[in-house]
Amino acid sequence: MKRLTKTFANLFVLIMLVLCAFSFTACEDIKTMEITVGVYSTTSEKIEDKTLTVKLYRHLAPNTVDAITSYAKENYYDGATFYINESYSDQIMIGDFKFTNKTLVQNVDANNLLKPSIKGEFTSAGVKGSDLKNSEGAIGLWRGFYNGNYKVSDDSRSSGRATWYMPTDDTAVAGYDDYFCIFAQFDLENDSDNIATWELIKNTVKTSDSEKYEEYAVFYTGEYAVDGELNNGLTYNCMLKADFDKKIEEDEDFSGSIFEAEDNQLSTYNKCYIKVPVYNKDKDAISSSCIIKSIKVK
């Protein structure tokens, strides 16, 4: 009887150790990210701080979550503006752009470079990693396309860097499943703060009132200098869509910028148009706004 009791006691201790180890691992693998979002209130005419609480799933996408966590801790996302890529209006994007002196600028690191690319952690990239589905409340790592097709290019599968996309329509983004890394989610069923914050973000960013957003052309030319073995992406340029269209029409060089375009090149650049709701068209006052003010990872 004593021997049997001792055996059960040892077994109990072993089970408790395993459970503790599992619990510790689970805590390490699922982190909480608290995003403070500044949303301009048309009622009070001031920026109000709202909170979006997000779960990061490191056990599904360790490389992606480690990178995002690192960037958040170095304040990389602070001040980044939410926006709509007009080609993909079924999602809200964040991470690429900030406003400096009321002018949209690219979000880069201390060396004036984009963040390095991350290995794609999803099924079509050959990784049994994130199997989370694209739906409202999910956060995925945006990546490059090849000729507008996200399914055909092996190179583009590992082209994600630091830009997030957040679906606003479950049906429209269903085709992204297994082709993008969903690394985080936020509760839109039981968390009233999340629900309220997300509705404010959507209402602000997806506005159809042309007085409350500006359209920019984003286009890429050439390669950045490579930092060691890290691919830091294409040379980036951004300007108001009206100015960009005028430059194409007039076929002018972009003298004084980081590059000078040769004749007839502008119309062939890889470009997209984005809607950013921040300043009114005279840039003398805020008409709407939605930015990340800070992020805490717990």
N, C-alpha and C positions, 0 to 999 in steps of 0.2 A: 504493500500500500504506500509506504514512504517513497519507494522508488518511482511508483506511478505518479504520486503527487509531485515529486521533483521533476519528472518528465513533463508534466503538464505546465508546471511553473516555468521551465526553460522554454517550452513552446510558446507560452504567453509572452514572455520577454522578447523572443525572436519576432513574433508577430507585431508587437508594439514598435520594435526597432524598424521593421520594414515599413509600417504605417507612417512613422515619423519621417523616415527617409523619403517616402513617396510624397508626403505632405510638403516637405521642404522643397523637393524638386518641382512640385506643382506650383508652389509659390514663386519659385525662380522662373518658371516657364510662362506664367501668366501674370503680367504686370498691369498696373493701372496708370493711364496717362490722363491727367487733368488738363484740358485745354481751355484757357481763358480767352474768350472771343469778345472783341469789341464791336458792337453793332450800333450803328447810328439810329437813334429813335426819332422818327419824324414827329412824334407827339411831343416829346420833351426837348427836341432839337439838341441832343447831346449824345455822346458815345456812352453806351451802357455796357457794363461787363457781364457776360453770361458764361456759363460753364458747360463744357461737353466732356463727359467722363467716358473714357475709351478703354477697352481691354486689349492688350497686346499679347499675341499668341506666339511666343518664342519657340515652343515645341513644334510648331507647324512651319515657321519661317525664321530660323535662327539668325541667318546672315542679314536678312532684311530688318528684323526687329532690333538687332544689335546696332545696325547702322542708324536707324531712325532714332533710337534711344540716345545714341551718341550725339547726333545732330541737335536733338531737342535740348540736351544738357549744355551744349555750347551756344544755345540761344539762336541757332541758325534760322528757326522758323519765326522768331519774334518779329512782328511787323509785316509778315507775309500777308498778301491780300487774297481773298477768295475770288475766283473768276470763272467764267464760262468760256470754253473753247467752242466757237460757233459750229464746228464740225461735229461736236459730240455734246449736244445740249442736254443729254440725258444724265449728266453728271456735273458735279461741282469740283473744281480743282484747286489745289493749294500747294505752295512751296516754291514756285518759279519766280514770283515777282513781289517787289515792294515798291512803295512810293517814297521818293526822296525829293523834297522841294516841289511837291505836287506833280512830279514826273515819274512815270513808271520805269523802273529799272530792274535788271535781272538780279536775282538773289544768288550771290556767289560767296565762296569762302574767303578766308583772310588773304589767300594768294590770288584772288580775283579769278578763280576757276570754279567750274561746276563740281559738284560732288562726284566721286568716281562711280562707275557703273557697278551694279550688284548682280550676282548670279541669279538667274530666274529660278524662283522656288515655287514651281507649279508643274502640273503633269506634262504639258506639252514641251517643257524644257528638260524633261527627263528626270525630274525630281519628284519623289513622292512626298511632297511637303504640304503646302496649304491646299486643302480640298474644300475650303469654305466657298460658298456660292456668292455670286454678285447679286446683291439685293440692297435695298435701302437700309442703312445702318452699318454697312460694310465699308472698310477703308482699304483700298488697294494701292499698289505701287505702279504708277504710270510708266509706260515704256514706249519705245519707238516702233513705228510701222515700216513696212517696205511697200512702196507704191500704194499706200493707204490700206494695206491688208495685214492685219495683225497675226494671221495664221500661217503665213508662208515663209517668213524669214527666220532662219536659225540665229543669225547675228542679232536680230532685234530682240530676241527672247531674254537676253541678258543686258538690255540697254537701260533698264530702270535705274534711277539715281536717287532722287530725294523728293520727287513730286508725287503727291497723293491724288487719287480720284475717289469721289464719294458719290455713288449712284443715287439718283433721285427717282428712278423709275425701274422697278424690278424687271419688267418684261423687256425693255429696250436693251439692257446690258446682259441678259441671260446668255448670249452668245460668247461672252467673255470668260465664262467658266472654263477652268483648266488652261487658260491662256494668259492669265494675270495672277499676280500674287496678292491674295487678300491676307493682310497681316494683322488686321485689327477689326473690332466691331464695337458699336455703341448701342445700348439698349433703347429701342424705340417702342417698347411695349409696356414696361413697368416703371421706367424712370421719367418722372414728369419734368424734371429739369432738362434732361436730354431732349425730350419731345419739344419743349418750348424753345430751346436754343436752336434746334435744327429747323424748326418752322421759321424762326426769325432769319436764319442764314439763307434759307431757300427763298423767302419772300424778298430779301434784300438783293441777293445775287441774281436771281432769275427774273428780275423785274422787266416788264415790257415797256416801261416808261422811258423813252429815249432821253429825257431830261436828267435821268438819274444814273446814266452810265456813259462811258466812252468806249469807242472801238479802237483797238490797236492791231497793227500787223506785226507778227513775230516771224522772223525769217533767219535762216542759218546759212553761213558761207564758210568754207574752209575748215581746218582743224585747229583746235587749241594745241598749244605745246603740251607734249606728254610729260607728266610728272612721274619719272621712273617708269614703271610698267602700267600705270593707271591711265585709262582712257578717259580724258576729261571733256570729251564731247565736241560738238561743232561750235564754231564761232557764232555767237548770238547777236541779233540786232532787233530792236523794237522801236516802233514809232507809231504815232497816230495813223489810223487807217487812211484818212483823207490825205495826209502828207505823203504816205507811201504810194497811194494810187496816183498822186500828182507827179511824184518822181518817176514812176513808170511811164506815165503819159509823156512827160517831157524828156525822158531818156537821159537823165542827168547822172553824173558821178556823185557819190556820197562823199565828197571831199570833207576833210576834217573829222571824219569818224574813224573807227578802228580799221576800216578797209575802204578801198575805193573801187567801186564797181566798174567793170568794163562795159562798153556799149552793148545794149540789148540783153544784159544778164539779169536784170532785176525781175523780169517776168518769169524767169525759169527757176528762181530760188524756191527751196522748200519753205513754204510759208503757211501760216494759219492766222485766222482772225479771232480775237478774244474780246469779250465784253467785261469791263471792270467797273463796278459801281462805286465811285468815290467822289470825284469832284464834278461840279456842274460844268457846262460847256465853256463858261468864261473863266473857270478855275479860280473864282474869287470866293467860293464857299463850298462847304461839304453839302451834297444833296443826298448822298447815301454812302454807307461804308460798312465793310465787314472784314476785319483783320484778326490775325492771331496776335494777342498781346503777350502771352507767355504760356509755357508748357512745363508741367511738373510730372516726373515719372516716379512712381512709387512701387 
